Amino acid sequence: MKLENASSNIQSQSKSLESLNVLLTKTSRFFDQFFCFRHLLNYVHMEFFLYNKLQEIKSSIRSE
């Protein structure tokens, strides 16, 4: 009887750990994708910033 209870407790804890592992894996993937997207946005923002600065330099050269 005690072995059956211990066995069922171990099985339920194992299932809980498996579901926790799945949840942590999905959360980790979400944050990986989020930070990758954020880096992409930062890159695009920097590209626009540099393009605008280049246009300012060109216009200042032309005006001289």
C-alpha angles and dihedrals in degrees: 000000000000091000091053091051092047091048093050091047091052091048093050091047090048091053090048091051092048092052091046090051091051091049093050092047092052091046091050092051091049092053091045090055092043094053091044089053090047091053089050091053091049090051092050091047091052091049091054091046092052092045091053091048090050090052090051091051091048092050092048090051091050093049092054 
